[in-house]
Amino acid sequence: MAYNLKEVMINTPSRFTAGHRMCAGCGAPSVARMVLRAVKPEDHAVVSCATGCMEVSTFIYPYTSWTDSFIHSAFENAAATLSGAEAAYKAMKKQGKLPENKHTKFIAFGGDGGTYDIGLQSLSGAMERGHDMVYVCYDNGAYMNTGIQRSSATPKYADTTTTPAGTVIPGKMQSRKDLAKIMVGHHLPYVAQTIALGNYKDLYEKSEKAIYTEGACFLNVLAPCPRGWGYNTEDLMEINKLAVDTCYWPLYEVIDGKYHITYKPAKKLPIEEFLKPQKRFKHLFKPGNEWMIQDFQEEVDRRWQELLDLEEMTNKVEA
């Protein structure tokens, strides 16, 4: 389906309002606002939000940036909380306590700390049970709310407060977990990876597909953090674009197990273009550390090729 994004922005009221306390240059508010714009105006939404940057900055009683029903969950159980709400609504409809024609969409938001790590068990359970819900991870690559500690979403060699870059250990030494593929392994009807800014059309279209696909769906959205990554606040869109054009963060969707890459850069940029504007990687550009950039590049190239191969393999037409 073709979208006129300008008309969507003009004609669809924002369900995530201005006045929140998120940092300037943060990608997370753009994620919440655009995902919720994909909910049809006549439909109601129930939002579960894990403890984290988004929750503490958007819902400080008695103030809220959320216009739909909102549940503040603990760090680890946003998916479980929302799955319970979905089951309760379903039961109330069967009992005649809610009208059959009232459509409610269930959407959870969590950062990478509450999704990749602490909330993984809760997320996996909700996805495996097949609740009619969408889980949205706004991935900023660390535990930003509590002091920029490393998470399993933190890329290799990144400098964080728990993986400080020094002369012996040059930052985090483990590769980033590929959560989207883990979700694909749950055999979900829809899984997608997209970005907060730089391609609103991609984010909107994937959000609508996820929300209106029956069953458990998952969105992994890159949401850069100026404090944790160390870029200038006005460069948020550029950082997103560099993540995509270097293929550090490919844009793709998996529909019933079939991979579709939704953006292939005409000219794939070298990874240093993405790393250079970020202070968390400044040690990679010191003399003698070129091997780390090369190692980073090789991993990005390997993952990109794996994705290309998966797209070809899962879309083969049998003779």
Salt bridges, closest charged atoms under 4 A:
GLU55 OE1 - HIS72 NE2 3.46
ASP68 OD1 - ARG15 NH1 2.84
GLU86 OE2 - LYS90 NZ 3.30
GLU86 OE1 - HIS131 ND1 2.82
ASP178 OD2 - LYS181 NZ 4.00
ASP202 OD2 - LYS206 NZ 2.81
GLU205 OE2 - LYS201 NZ 2.58
GLU253 OE2 - LYS209 NZ 3.03
ASP295 OD2 - LYS156 NZ 3.08
GLU299 OE2 - ARG303 NH2 2.98
ASP301 OD1 - LYS268 NZ 2.50
GLU306 OE1 - LYS181 NZ 3.24
GLU311 OE1 - LYS264 NZ 2.92
